[in-house]
Amino acid sequence: MKCYNVMVLLVDNREENAKVLQDILTESGCLIKARLGLHEA
């Protein structure tokens, strides 16, 4: 049986932090199975 982990990230000041977060997620891309971005409407 496979085990999966779920991680939720809440980013404050999205405009300021988006670049840094994107770089971190890109570095870990081979470990990430799926990504879903939800933005406040």
PDB file of N, CA, C and O in Angstrom:
ATOM      1  N   MET A   1       0.842  -1.180   0.000  1.00  0.00           N
ATOM      2  CA  MET A   1       0.000   0.000   0.000  1.00  0.00           C
ATOM      3  C   MET A   1       0.892   1.250   0.000  1.00  0.00           C
ATOM      4  O   MET A   1       1.797   1.376   0.825  1.00  0.00           O
ATOM      5  N   LYS A   2       0.626   2.156  -0.922  1.00  0.00           N
ATOM      6  CA  LYS A   2       1.402   3.390  -0.986  1.00  0.00           C
ATOM      7  C   LYS A   2       0.877   4.403   0.011  1.00  0.00           C
ATOM      8  O   LYS A   2      -0.313   4.439   0.323  1.00  0.00           O
ATOM      9  N   CYS A   3       1.767   5.201   0.490  1.00  0.00           N
ATOM     10  CA  CYS A   3       1.416   6.258   1.434  1.00  0.00           C
ATOM     11  C   CYS A   3       1.720   7.605   0.777  1.00  0.00           C
ATOM     12  O   CYS A   3       2.811   7.814   0.246  1.00  0.00           O
ATOM     13  N   TYR A   4       0.762   8.498   0.818  1.00  0.00           N
ATOM     14  CA  TYR A   4       0.950   9.831   0.266  1.00  0.00           C
ATOM     15  C   TYR A   4       0.820  10.868   1.368  1.00  0.00           C
ATOM     16  O   TYR A   4       0.064  10.683   2.322  1.00  0.00           O
ATOM     17  N   ASN A   5       1.547  11.939   1.233  1.00  0.00           N
ATOM     18  CA  ASN A   5       1.459  13.059   2.163  1.00  0.00           C
ATOM     19  C   ASN A   5       0.818  14.231   1.437  1.00  0.00           C
ATOM     20  O   ASN A   5       1.000  14.408   0.233  1.00  0.00           O
ATOM     21  N   VAL A   6       0.076  15.017   2.177  1.00  0.00           N
ATOM     22  CA  VAL A   6      -0.549  16.211   1.632  1.00  0.00           C
ATOM     23  C   VAL A   6       0.004  17.404   2.389  1.00  0.00           C
ATOM     24  O   VAL A   6       0.071  17.399   3.618  1.00  0.00           O
ATOM     25  N   MET A   7       0.401  18.429   1.642  1.00  0.00           N
ATOM     26  CA  MET A   7       0.932  19.636   2.261  1.00  0.00           C
ATOM     27  C   MET A   7       0.101  20.823   1.787  1.00  0.00           C
ATOM     28  O   MET A   7      -0.216  20.943   0.603  1.00  0.00           O
ATOM     29  N   VAL A   8      -0.237  21.675   2.706  1.00  0.00           N
ATOM     30  CA  VAL A   8      -0.995  22.883   2.392  1.00  0.00           C
ATOM     31  C   VAL A   8      -0.118  24.077   2.744  1.00  0.00           C
ATOM     32  O   VAL A   8       0.445  24.148   3.836  1.00  0.00           O
ATOM     33  N   LEU A   9      -0.011  25.006   1.814  1.00  0.00           N
ATOM     34  CA  LEU A   9       0.781  26.220   2.055  1.00  0.00           C
ATOM     35  C   LEU A   9      -0.146  27.432   1.978  1.00  0.00           C
ATOM     36  O   LEU A   9      -0.881  27.601   1.006  1.00  0.00           O
ATOM     37  N   LEU A  10      -0.105  28.251   2.985  1.00  0.00           N
ATOM     38  CA  LEU A  10      -0.849  29.500   2.995  1.00  0.00           C
ATOM     39  C   LEU A  10       0.179  30.611   2.895  1.00  0.00           C
ATOM     40  O   LEU A  10       1.025  30.765   3.776  1.00  0.00           O
ATOM     41  N   VAL A  11       0.106  31.376   1.831  1.00  0.00           N
ATOM     42  CA  VAL A  11       1.127  32.391   1.555  1.00  0.00           C
ATOM     43  C   VAL A  11       0.553  33.779   1.799  1.00  0.00           C
ATOM     44  O   VAL A  11      -0.405  34.193   1.147  1.00  0.00           O
ATOM     45  N   ASP A  12       1.153  34.490   2.745  1.00  0.00           N
ATOM     46  CA  ASP A  12       0.802  35.889   2.970  1.00  0.00           C
ATOM     47  C   ASP A  12       1.593  36.745   1.993  1.00  0.00           C
ATOM     48  O   ASP A  12       2.662  36.341   1.537  1.00  0.00           O
ATOM     49  N   ASN A  13       1.085  37.898   1.677  1.00  0.00           N
ATOM     50  CA  ASN A  13       1.752  38.816   0.745  1.00  0.00           C
ATOM     51  C   ASN A  13       2.150  38.078  -0.527  1.00  0.00           C
ATOM     52  O   ASN A  13       3.324  38.041  -0.896  1.00  0.00           O
ATOM     53  N   ARG A  14       1.171  37.499  -1.182  1.00  0.00           N
ATOM     54  CA  ARG A  14       1.416  36.650  -2.345  1.00  0.00           C
ATOM     55  C   ARG A  14       2.264  37.340  -3.407  1.00  0.00           C
ATOM     56  O   ARG A  14       3.138  36.708  -4.001  1.00  0.00           O
ATOM     57  N   GLU A  15       2.025  38.601  -3.653  1.00  0.00           N
ATOM     58  CA  GLU A  15       2.783  39.315  -4.687  1.00  0.00           C
ATOM     59  C   GLU A  15       4.273  39.369  -4.351  1.00  0.00           C
ATOM     60  O   GLU A  15       5.115  39.296  -5.246  1.00  0.00           O
ATOM     61  N   GLU A  16       4.595  39.495  -3.081  1.00  0.00           N
ATOM     62  CA  GLU A  16       5.997  39.560  -2.660  1.00  0.00           C
ATOM     63  C   GLU A  16       6.650  38.182  -2.614  1.00  0.00           C
ATOM     64  O   GLU A  16       7.827  38.045  -2.948  1.00  0.00           O
ATOM     65  N   ASN A  17       5.903  37.166  -2.208  1.00  0.00           N
ATOM     66  CA  ASN A  17       6.479  35.857  -1.927  1.00  0.00           C
ATOM     67  C   ASN A  17       6.321  34.832  -3.042  1.00  0.00           C
ATOM     68  O   ASN A  17       6.886  33.743  -2.949  1.00  0.00           O
ATOM     69  N   ALA A  18       5.585  35.141  -4.073  1.00  0.00           N
ATOM     70  CA  ALA A  18       5.305  34.168  -5.128  1.00  0.00           C
ATOM     71  C   ALA A  18       6.578  33.665  -5.809  1.00  0.00           C
ATOM     72  O   ALA A  18       6.692  32.470  -6.079  1.00  0.00           O
ATOM     73  N   LYS A  19       7.513  34.529  -6.084  1.00  0.00           N
ATOM     74  CA  LYS A  19       8.741  34.139  -6.782  1.00  0.00           C
ATOM     75  C   LYS A  19       9.559  33.150  -5.956  1.00  0.00           C
ATOM     76  O   LYS A  19      10.034  32.142  -6.480  1.00  0.00           O
ATOM     77  N   VAL A  20       9.722  33.434  -4.678  1.00  0.00           N
ATOM     78  CA  VAL A  20      10.507  32.555  -3.803  1.00  0.00           C
ATOM     79  C   VAL A  20       9.822  31.197  -3.682  1.00  0.00           C
ATOM     80  O   VAL A  20      10.478  30.161  -3.783  1.00  0.00           O
ATOM     81  N   LEU A  21       8.515  31.196  -3.469  1.00  0.00           N
ATOM     82  CA  LEU A  21       7.767  29.949  -3.350  1.00  0.00           C
ATOM     83  C   LEU A  21       7.851  29.143  -4.643  1.00  0.00           C
ATOM     84  O   LEU A  21       8.053  27.929  -4.601  1.00  0.00           O
ATOM     85  N   GLN A  22       7.701  29.794  -5.774  1.00  0.00           N
ATOM     86  CA  GLN A  22       7.777  29.107  -7.061  1.00  0.00           C
ATOM     87  C   GLN A  22       9.152  28.465  -7.252  1.00  0.00           C
ATOM     88  O   GLN A  22       9.244  27.343  -7.751  1.00  0.00           O
ATOM     89  N   ASP A  23      10.203  29.153  -6.867  1.00  0.00           N
ATOM     90  CA  ASP A  23      11.557  28.593  -6.980  1.00  0.00           C
ATOM     91  C   ASP A  23      11.722  27.343  -6.112  1.00  0.00           C
ATOM     92  O   ASP A  23      12.320  26.357  -6.544  1.00  0.00           O
ATOM     93  N   ILE A  24      11.195  27.389  -4.900  1.00  0.00           N
ATOM     94  CA  ILE A  24      11.282  26.236  -3.998  1.00  0.00           C
ATOM     95  C   ILE A  24      10.500  25.053  -4.568  1.00  0.00           C
ATOM     96  O   ILE A  24      10.997  23.927  -4.557  1.00  0.00           O
ATOM     97  N   LEU A  25       9.297  25.289  -5.061  1.00  0.00           N
ATOM     98  CA  LEU A  25       8.482  24.218  -5.623  1.00  0.00           C
ATOM     99  C   LEU A  25       9.117  23.648  -6.891  1.00  0.00           C
ATOM    100  O   LEU A  25       9.022  22.446  -7.142  1.00  0.00           O
ATOM    101  N   THR A  26       9.754  24.486  -7.679  1.00  0.00           N
ATOM    102  CA  THR A  26      10.422  24.023  -8.899  1.00  0.00           C
ATOM    103  C   THR A  26      11.594  23.116  -8.554  1.00  0.00           C
ATOM    104  O   THR A  26      11.804  22.099  -9.216  1.00  0.00           O
ATOM    105  N   GLU A  27      12.360  23.470  -7.529  1.00  0.00           N
ATOM    106  CA  GLU A  27      13.485  22.633  -7.098  1.00  0.00           C
ATOM    107  C   GLU A  27      13.017  21.251  -6.651  1.00  0.00           C
ATOM    108  O   GLU A  27      13.739  20.268  -6.818  1.00  0.00           O
ATOM    109  N   SER A  28      11.827  21.172  -6.090  1.00  0.00           N
ATOM    110  CA  SER A  28      11.282  19.910  -5.568  1.00  0.00           C
ATOM    111  C   SER A  28      10.309  19.261  -6.541  1.00  0.00           C
ATOM    112  O   SER A  28       9.550  18.372  -6.156  1.00  0.00           O
ATOM    113  N   GLY A  29      10.323  19.687  -7.773  1.00  0.00           N
ATOM    114  CA  GLY A  29       9.349  19.244  -8.753  1.00  0.00           C
ATOM    115  C   GLY A  29       9.263  17.742  -8.948  1.00  0.00           C
ATOM    116  O   GLY A  29       8.179  17.228  -9.222  1.00  0.00           O
ATOM    117  N   CYS A  30      10.371  17.017  -8.817  1.00  0.00           N
ATOM    118  CA  CYS A  30      10.348  15.573  -9.028  1.00  0.00           C
ATOM    119  C   CYS A  30       9.641  14.849  -7.889  1.00  0.00           C
ATOM    120  O   CYS A  30       9.272  13.686  -8.046  1.00  0.00           O
ATOM    121  N   LEU A  31       9.443  15.499  -6.757  1.00  0.00           N
ATOM    122  CA  LEU A  31       8.754  14.892  -5.616  1.00  0.00           C
ATOM    123  C   LEU A  31       7.264  15.220  -5.581  1.00  0.00           C
ATOM    124  O   LEU A  31       6.499  14.565  -4.873  1.00  0.00           O
ATOM    125  N   ILE A  32       6.855  16.225  -6.337  1.00  0.00           N
ATOM    126  CA  ILE A  32       5.476  16.707  -6.303  1.00  0.00           C
ATOM    127  C   ILE A  32       4.657  15.990  -7.365  1.00  0.00           C
ATOM    128  O   ILE A  32       5.003  16.016  -8.546  1.00  0.00           O
ATOM    129  N   LYS A  33       3.567  15.346  -6.942  1.00  0.00           N
ATOM    130  CA  LYS A  33       2.696  14.608  -7.856  1.00  0.00           C
ATOM    131  C   LYS A  33       1.651  15.523  -8.483  1.00  0.00           C
ATOM    132  O   LYS A  33       1.303  15.354  -9.652  1.00  0.00           O
ATOM    133  N   ALA A  34       1.150  16.483  -7.723  1.00  0.00           N
ATOM    134  CA  ALA A  34       0.120  17.388  -8.226  1.00  0.00           C
ATOM    135  C   ALA A  34       0.191  18.699  -7.462  1.00  0.00           C
ATOM    136  O   ALA A  34       0.579  18.740  -6.294  1.00  0.00           O
ATOM    137  N   ARG A  35      -0.194  19.768  -8.148  1.00  0.00           N
ATOM    138  CA  ARG A  35      -0.255  21.084  -7.513  1.00  0.00           C
ATOM    139  C   ARG A  35      -1.576  21.727  -7.869  1.00  0.00           C
ATOM    140  O   ARG A  35      -2.065  21.603  -8.992  1.00  0.00           O
ATOM    141  N   LEU A  36      -2.145  22.414  -6.899  1.00  0.00           N
ATOM    142  CA  LEU A  36      -3.399  23.121  -7.114  1.00  0.00           C
ATOM    143  C   LEU A  36      -3.279  24.479  -6.449  1.00  0.00           C
ATOM    144  O   LEU A  36      -3.007  24.562  -5.251  1.00  0.00           O
ATOM    145  N   GLY A  37      -3.474  25.522  -7.194  1.00  0.00           N
ATOM    146  CA  GLY A  37      -3.400  26.860  -6.636  1.00  0.00           C
ATOM    147  C   GLY A  37      -4.787  27.446  -6.523  1.00  0.00           C
ATOM    148  O   GLY A  37      -5.528  27.492  -7.505  1.00  0.00           O
ATOM    149  N   LEU A  38      -5.138  27.888  -5.348  1.00  0.00           N
ATOM    150  CA  LEU A  38      -6.425  28.543  -5.099  1.00  0.00           C
ATOM    151  C   LEU A  38      -6.155  29.958  -4.637  1.00  0.00           C
ATOM    152  O   LEU A  38      -5.382  30.177  -3.705  1.00  0.00           O
ATOM    153  N   HIS A  39      -6.787  30.915  -5.284  1.00  0.00           N
ATOM    154  CA  HIS A  39      -6.579  32.324  -4.958  1.00  0.00           C
ATOM    155  C   HIS A  39      -7.867  32.894  -4.413  1.00  0.00           C
ATOM    156  O   HIS A  39      -8.960  32.445  -4.758  1.00  0.00           O
ATOM    157  N   GLU A  40      -7.726  33.891  -3.556  1.00  0.00           N
ATOM    158  CA  GLU A  40      -8.909  34.563  -3.048  1.00  0.00           C
ATOM    159  C   GLU A  40      -9.574  35.325  -4.189  1.00  0.00           C
ATOM    160  O   GLU A  40      -8.906  35.970  -4.997  1.00  0.00           O
ATOM    161  N   ALA A  41     -10.859  35.241  -4.238  1.00  0.00           N
ATOM    162  CA  ALA A  41     -11.621  35.923  -5.312  1.00  0.00           C
ATOM    163  C   ALA A  41     -11.895  37.355  -4.933  1.00  0.00           C
ATOM    164  O   ALA A  41     -12.520  38.088  -5.700  1.00  0.00           O
TER     165      ALA A  41
END
